[in-house]
Amino acid sequence: MKGVHPQLDLAPRHITAYTLFKKRVTGHETYIDISAIQQFEKKFPTIAKLCADNGVDIQHGLIPVAPGSHFLMGGIIADDIGRTSIPNLYAVGEVACTGVHGANRLASNSLLEGIAFGQKMAHTILQTGCKQYNFTVIHKAHQQAIPSLLAKEHLQQTMMHALGIIRNPQDMQQFAKQLPPLQTLQHVEISGLGQQELELYMMHIVASLMVNAALTRKETRGAHIRSDKPNKDRLWAQRWIIFEHGQMKVRNTLYEYHQTRGNAQAIL
Ligand SMILES: Cc1cc2nc3c(=O)[nH]c(=O)nc-3n(C[C@H](O)[C@H](O)[C@H](O)COP(=O)(O)OP(=O)(O)OC[C@H]3O[C@@H](n4cnc5c(N)ncnc54)[C@H](O)[C@@H]3O)c2cc1C
């Protein structure tokens, strides 16, 4: 990145994003320097077209860049063949939390998650067979009407602000208060919801899981940068924050015996 720290080109993603963020909050524009790349248009036609369509002249060798959400390290706990705690419900790809990334994403590991684990899952299902289950939510007693939800754009903007590049506990706590409690969200009667309402409801669940997990981890590790705890704390090494049985729990291992063996209560 020109004008920032050229030596940080291959720094971990969160360091690159943090460096851009710090420049941008002081009013500076940030760029990627492509001047050393010969025949850029030929090698990167999609980016070249995107620039042309948006009035960016790449002949100057600089393309404006800004940090963006890139990867989610958490997700539904799954093993390397995609098994989750719910029998016959598989999670593969970015939605899964397999542990291959640890606290930060390793480059191109999404290929491992999506393609290698996906193939293993497909082979397993072909070998063992997979009875079709109806995952329509079983009606439970004490189901509740959907609580009042935030508007989608507001939720997205607040997620970026409170759970984006730098996280401070005050903003996270304030955001957590704006969301319906997870326990309420868990017991919502969803059978009558339309697609958009269902999507917004699921976004609230993800937001709530993320903000509560982020508040629980009182340190900075991997891509998780807390302004009040800017360093790693060795007490948090190897710790996983897992939501199960309606609670955020801190575990020393991603997997426990029951986790992939059919305890359907273990995840939401
Ligand atoms: C800017 C950027 C750059 C990246 N660069 C790299 C890289 O260089 N190397 C690398 O390995 N990884 C990279 N990644 C990460 C990688 O692209 C993702 O991890 C990977 O594409 C995830 O694949 P997936 O199939 O699990 O999920 P997705 O690609 O997100 O696919 C999920 C699909 O489900 C569909 N869907 C969602 N909701 C519903 C619903 N309710 N009903 C039906 N369908 C639904 C979506 O439309 C989508 O098609 C990058 C990501 C980003 C954002």
The ligand as a Tripos MOL2 file, in Angstrom:
@<TRIPOS>MOLECULE
LIG
   53    58     1     0     0
SMALL
NO_CHARGES

@<TRIPOS>ATOM
      1 C1        -13.4250  -10.2490   -0.9180 C.3       1 LIG1
      2 C2        -13.1790  -11.7080   -0.6200 C.ar      1 LIG1
      3 C3        -12.0330  -12.3160   -1.1090 C.ar      1 LIG1
      4 C4        -11.7720  -13.6680   -0.8410 C.ar      1 LIG1
      5 N1        -10.6270  -14.2380   -1.3160 N.ar      1 LIG1
      6 C5        -10.3710  -15.5250   -1.0620 C.ar      1 LIG1
      7 C6         -9.1800  -16.1550   -1.5800 C.ar      1 LIG1
      8 O1         -8.3620  -15.5290   -2.2390 O.2       1 LIG1
      9 N2         -8.9770  -17.4720   -1.3040 N.ar      1 LIG1
     10 C7         -9.8650  -18.1990   -0.5620 C.ar      1 LIG1
     11 O2         -9.6280  -19.3800   -0.3580 O.2       1 LIG1
     12 N3        -10.9970  -17.6290   -0.0670 N.ar      1 LIG1
     13 C8        -11.2780  -16.3220   -0.2960 C.ar      1 LIG1
     14 N4        -12.4110  -15.7400    0.2200 N.ar      1 LIG1
     15 C9        -13.2980  -16.5340    1.0400 C.3       1 LIG1
     16 C10       -14.1540  -17.4520    0.1720 C.3       1 LIG1
     17 O3        -14.6180  -16.7280   -0.9460 O.3       1 LIG1
     18 C11       -15.3490  -17.9650    0.9790 C.3       1 LIG1
     19 O4        -14.9160  -18.5220    2.2070 O.3       1 LIG1
     20 C12       -16.0740  -19.0540    0.2030 C.3       1 LIG1
     21 O5        -16.5460  -18.5290   -1.0250 O.3       1 LIG1
     22 C13       -17.2430  -19.5840    1.0160 C.3       1 LIG1
     23 O6        -17.9200  -20.5360    0.2230 O.3       1 LIG1
     24 P1        -19.2920  -21.1350    0.7020 P.3       1 LIG1
     25 O7        -19.7900  -21.9900   -0.4240 O.co2     1 LIG1
     26 O8        -19.1090  -21.7730    2.0380 O.co2     1 LIG1
     27 O9        -20.2300  -19.8910    0.9660 O.3       1 LIG1
     28 P2        -20.7690  -18.8260   -0.0860 P.3       1 LIG1
     29 O10       -19.8210  -18.6750   -1.2460 O.co2     1 LIG1
     30 O11       -21.1060  -17.6100    0.7170 O.co2     1 LIG1
     31 O12       -22.0720  -19.5270   -0.6360 O.3       1 LIG1
     32 C14       -23.2580  -19.5470    0.1020 C.3       1 LIG1
     33 C15       -24.3920  -19.5930   -0.9050 C.3       1 LIG1
     34 O13       -25.6210  -19.7870   -0.2040 O.3       1 LIG1
     35 C16       -26.5790  -18.9110   -0.7680 C.3       1 LIG1
     36 N5        -27.6090  -18.6570    0.2660 N.ar      1 LIG1
     37 C17       -27.5270  -17.8710    1.3440 C.ar      1 LIG1
     38 N6        -28.6710  -17.9160    2.0460 N.ar      1 LIG1
     39 C18       -29.4860  -18.7680    1.3940 C.ar      1 LIG1
     40 C19       -30.8020  -19.2460    1.6220 C.ar      1 LIG1
     41 N7        -31.5130  -18.8580    2.6800 N.pl3     1 LIG1
     42 N8        -31.3320  -20.1080    0.7330 N.ar      1 LIG1
     43 C20       -30.6040  -20.5350   -0.3300 C.ar      1 LIG1
     44 N9        -29.3450  -20.1250   -0.5980 N.ar      1 LIG1
     45 C21       -28.7940  -19.2480    0.2540 C.ar      1 LIG1
     46 C22       -25.8210  -17.6580   -1.1440 C.3       1 LIG1
     47 O14       -26.5090  -16.9350   -2.1180 O.3       1 LIG1
     48 C23       -24.5220  -18.2790   -1.6910 C.3       1 LIG1
     49 O15       -24.6150  -18.5920   -3.0410 O.3       1 LIG1
     50 C24       -12.7090  -14.4100   -0.0450 C.ar      1 LIG1
     51 C25       -13.8650  -13.7750    0.4290 C.ar      1 LIG1
     52 C26       -14.1010  -12.4570    0.1550 C.ar      1 LIG1
     53 C27       -15.3690  -11.7950    0.6720 C.3       1 LIG1
@<TRIPOS>BOND
     1     1     2 1
     2     2     3 ar
     3     2    52 ar
     4     3     4 ar
     5     4     5 ar
     6     4    50 ar
     7     5     6 ar
     8     6     7 ar
     9     6    13 1
    10     7     8 2
    11     7     9 ar
    12     9    10 ar
    13    10    11 2
    14    10    12 ar
    15    12    13 ar
    16    13    14 ar
    17    14    15 1
    18    14    50 ar
    19    15    16 1
    20    16    17 1
    21    16    18 1
    22    18    19 1
    23    18    20 1
    24    20    21 1
    25    20    22 1
    26    22    23 1
    27    23    24 1
    28    24    25 2
    29    24    26 1
    30    24    27 1
    31    27    28 1
    32    28    29 2
    33    28    30 1
    34    28    31 1
    35    31    32 1
    36    32    33 1
    37    33    34 1
    38    33    48 1
    39    34    35 1
    40    35    36 1
    41    35    46 1
    42    36    37 ar
    43    36    45 ar
    44    37    38 ar
    45    38    39 ar
    46    39    40 ar
    47    39    45 ar
    48    40    41 1
    49    40    42 ar
    50    42    43 ar
    51    43    44 ar
    52    44    45 ar
    53    46    47 1
    54    46    48 1
    55    48    49 1
    56    50    51 ar
    57    51    52 ar
    58    52    53 1
@<TRIPOS>SUBSTRUCTURE
     1 LIG1         1 GROUP 0 **** ****
